[in-house]
Amino acid sequence: MKRLNTEIFLNIEEKGYLGKGRIKLLELIDKYGSISRAAKELKMSYKTAWDNIDALNNLSPYPVVVSKSGGKGGGKTYLTEYGKSLIKQYRTLESILTKVSQELSLKLDSTEELLNLYRRLSMKISARNHITARISEIKEDQVNAQITAELSDGQTLRSVITKESLDQLELKVEDEIFMIIKASDVLIALPEEPRISAENRIKGKITRVIKGDVNSEVKISAGNTVITGIVTSESVEKLDLKEGKEVLAVIKASDIIVGKF
C-alpha cells in the first residue's frame, strides 16, 4: 500500500527554527537538566547542541533554554515555560499531521475519496470555543460516559457523551481530544459565588470584554486556553466584568461536544 510520510519543519524569517531533532534535544534537556548529557544521548557534539540552542533562543520571542552556573550542586540547564510550550505545540501538530497522513494514505488511489477527506478537514463550525485537552479519566455505564480531560494549566473539563459515541471515537485515557462549546453555553461567575451545580468551573482572568447593547462577549484566559462566553450586558455591569478580573467560566458537562484528531 502507498504510504504518505510527513515531517514538520518550522521556519522564522526563512531561517530553520524547529524540527524533530531540536525538539528531541529540548525534551532531553528538560529530562536531564544538562546540555552535555542530552547531546551525548543524541550522539552529537556539545558544540552542535549548544549552537542549536543558541539559534532557538535568538529566533524565539522569549528564551527557550536557560543555564544557571555555580551553586553547591554545580550549574544546571533548564527549559523555560515557553520552551515547554514549544514541545507541546510541536507534538500536537505532529499528532494531527500523522492522523491526516494516515487517512490520506488509505485514499491515495481514489481522487474522489481524497476530495471528500479535504471537505471534511475544511469543515467550519459556528461554536466559538474549540479547546484542546488530554483525557485523564473515563467513567462509563450502560448508556453514558463521563470524559475528564486536562487543560494546559492542570484544570479539568468534564463532558458527558453517549456510550455509543465513546465506542465510535475509540476514546481512551491519554488521548488528545478537542472539546467544542458554544459561547452562549458559557456562564460567568465570580470566584466567591455560592456553589454552582454545573460540573465545570474553570478559573481564569478576563482578557477582553466587547460590550454590545444587549449582549457582550467576554474572553477568559486559563493558562494557554481561552474560553469565550456571551453574557448579557446587564450582567457585565452587575458583576463588574473587566480585563484582569478573576472569574469562573461555568459549563455544563452535557453542553460539551467531544471530537478526536
C-alpha positions in Angstrom: 0.0 0.0 0.0 1.2 3.5 -0.8 2.0 5.5 2.4 2.3 9.2 2.8 5.0 10.3 5.3 5.1 13.7 6.9 7.8 15.6 8.8 7.5 19.1 10.3 10.0 21.9 9.9 9.1 25.4 11.3 10.9 28.4 9.9 11.1 32.0 11.2 12.0 34.6 8.5 13.2 31.9 6.2 15.6 30.5 8.9 15.4 27.0 10.2 13.7 27.2 13.6 12.2 23.9 14.8 12.3 20.3 13.6 12.1 16.9 15.3 15.9 17.0 16.0 15.7 20.2 18.1 12.5 19.0 19.8 14.2 15.8 20.9 17.1 17.9 22.2 14.8 20.1 24.2 13.0 17.1 25.6 16.3 15.6 26.8 17.5 18.8 28.3 14.2 19.0 30.2 14.7 15.4 31.3 18.4 15.7 32.4 18.9 19.4 33.1 22.1 19.1 31.1 23.1 20.0 27.5 26.1 17.8 27.5 24.1 14.7 28.7 21.4 15.4 26.1 24.0 15.8 23.4 25.6 12.5 24.4 22.4 10.6 24.2 21.7 12.1 20.7 25.3 11.3 19.7 26.1 14.9 18.8 28.9 17.1 20.0 28.3 19.6 22.8 29.1 22.5 20.4 26.5 21.3 17.9 23.9 21.0 20.7 24.8 24.4 22.0 24.7 26.0 18.5 21.1 24.6 18.1 20.0 26.0 21.5 21.6 29.4 20.7 19.8 29.5 17.4 16.5 28.7 19.1 17.0 31.4 21.8 17.9 34.0 19.2 15.0 33.3 16.9 12.3 32.9 19.6 10.4 35.9 21.1 11.2 34.5 24.6 14.1 32.5 26.0 13.7 28.7 25.4 16.6 27.3 27.4 18.3 29.0 30.4 21.5 28.0 32.1 22.4 28.7 35.7 26.0 28.3 36.9 27.5 27.9 40.3 25.8 26.7 43.5 26.6 23.7 45.7 25.4 21.2 43.1 27.0 23.0 40.2 25.3 24.5 37.2 22.1 23.4 35.6 20.3 24.0 32.3 16.5 24.0 32.1 13.6 24.8 29.8 11.5 27.9 30.4 7.7 27.6 30.3 7.9 29.0 26.8 10.3 26.2 25.8 8.0 23.5 27.3 5.1 25.0 25.4 7.1 24.7 22.1 7.4 21.0 22.7 3.7 20.6 23.4 2.7 22.6 20.4 5.1 20.7 18.1 4.0 17.3 19.4 0.3 18.3 19.0 0.9 19.4 15.4 2.9 16.2 14.7 0.0 14.1 16.1 -2.6 15.9 13.9 -0.5 15.6 10.8 0.2 11.9 11.5 -3.5 11.2 11.7 -4.1 13.2 8.5 -1.4 11.4 6.6 -2.8 8.0 7.8 -6.2 8.9 6.4 -4.6 10.2 3.2 -2.6 7.0 2.8 -5.8 5.0 2.7 -7.2 7.2 -0.1 -4.3 7.8 -2.3 -5.7 5.7 -5.1 -9.1 7.5 -5.2 -9.4 11.1 -6.2 -13.0 11.3 -5.1 -12.1 10.0 -1.6 -9.3 12.5 -1.3 -11.7 15.3 -2.2 -14.2 14.1 0.4 -11.5 14.0 3.1 -10.4 17.5 2.1 -14.0 18.7 2.5 -14.2 17.1 6.0 -11.0 18.7 7.1 -12.1 22.1 5.7 -15.4 22.0 7.5 -16.1 25.0 9.7 -18.4 25.2 12.7 -20.1 28.2 14.4 -19.2 27.3 18.0 -16.7 29.8 19.4 -14.7 27.5 21.7 -12.5 24.7 20.3 -10.4 23.6 23.2 -7.6 21.0 23.0 -7.2 18.8 26.1 -5.9 15.3 27.1 -8.2 12.6 28.6 -7.2 11.8 32.2 -10.2 9.7 33.2 -13.2 7.9 31.6 -16.2 6.6 33.6 -18.9 4.7 31.8 -22.2 2.9 32.4 -24.6 1.1 30.1 -25.8 4.4 28.4 -23.4 7.3 29.0 -19.7 8.0 29.6 -18.1 10.9 31.5 -14.9 12.1 29.9 -12.5 14.1 32.1 -9.8 16.0 30.2 -6.9 18.1 31.4 -6.2 21.6 30.2 -2.7 23.1 29.8 -2.8 24.7 33.3 -3.9 21.5 35.0 -7.6 22.3 35.4 -10.1 19.8 34.0 -13.2 19.8 31.9 -15.8 17.1 32.0 -18.1 16.1 29.2 -20.9 13.6 29.2 -21.4 11.7 25.9 -23.2 8.5 24.9 -21.5 5.1 25.3 -22.1 4.7 21.5 -20.0 7.9 20.8 -17.3 6.7 23.2 -17.0 3.4 21.2 -17.2 5.1 17.8 -14.4 7.6 18.7 -12.4 4.8 20.3 -11.5 7.2 23.2 -9.1 6.1 25.8 -7.0 7.7 28.6 -4.1 9.9 27.3 -5.9 10.6 24.0 -5.7 14.2 22.8 -9.2 15.5 22.0 -10.9 18.7 21.1 -13.9 20.0 23.1 -16.4 22.2 21.3 -18.5 24.7 23.4 -20.9 27.3 22.2 -20.2 30.7 23.7 -23.8 31.0 24.8 -23.4 27.9 26.9 -20.6 29.5 29.0 -21.8 31.1 32.2 -19.6 33.6 34.0 -19.5 33.7 37.8 -17.2 35.3 40.4 -14.9 33.0 42.4 -16.7 33.9 45.7 -20.1 32.9 44.3 -22.0 30.2 46.2 -21.9 26.6 44.9 -23.0 26.1 41.3 -24.4 22.8 40.1 -22.6 22.8 36.8 -19.7 20.2 36.7 -17.2 22.6 35.1 -15.9 25.7 36.8 -12.7 26.9 35.1 -10.9 29.7 36.9 -9.2 32.3 34.7 -8.7 36.0 34.1 -10.7 38.2 31.7 -8.5 39.3 28.8 -11.2 41.2 26.8 -14.7 42.5 27.1 -16.6 43.5 24.0 -19.8 45.3 25.0 -23.0 45.3 23.0 -26.4 47.0 23.5 -27.9 43.7 24.7 -25.2 41.0 24.9 -21.4 41.2 25.5 -18.5 38.9 24.6 -16.1 38.0 27.4 -12.8 36.3 26.8 -11.2 34.4 29.7 -7.7 33.1 29.8 -6.9 29.9 31.7 -3.2 29.1 31.0 -2.9 28.6 27.3 -6.7 28.0 27.0 -9.0 30.9 26.0 -12.7 30.5 26.7 -15.3 32.9 25.1 -18.6 33.5 26.8 -21.6 35.5 25.7 -23.5 37.2 28.6 -26.0 40.0 28.9 -24.5 43.5 29.1 -26.6 43.9 32.2 -24.6 41.0 33.8 -21.3 42.7 32.7 -22.3 45.8 34.7 -23.7 43.9 37.6 -20.6 41.7 38.0 -18.2 44.5 37.1 -16.6 42.3 34.5 -13.4 43.9 33.2 -9.9 43.0 31.9 -7.7 41.4 34.6 -10.5 40.3 36.8 -10.6 36.7 38.1 -13.7 34.8 37.2 -15.1 31.3 36.7 -16.2 30.0 33.3 -19.1 27.7 34.2 -20.1 25.0 31.7 -22.4 22.0 32.0 -20.9 18.7 31.0 -23.8 18.0 28.7 -23.0 21.2 26.7 -19.5 20.0 25.6 -19.1 18.1 22.3 -16.1 15.9 22.1 -14.1 15.1 19.0 -10.8 13.2 18.3 -8.0 14.0 16.0 
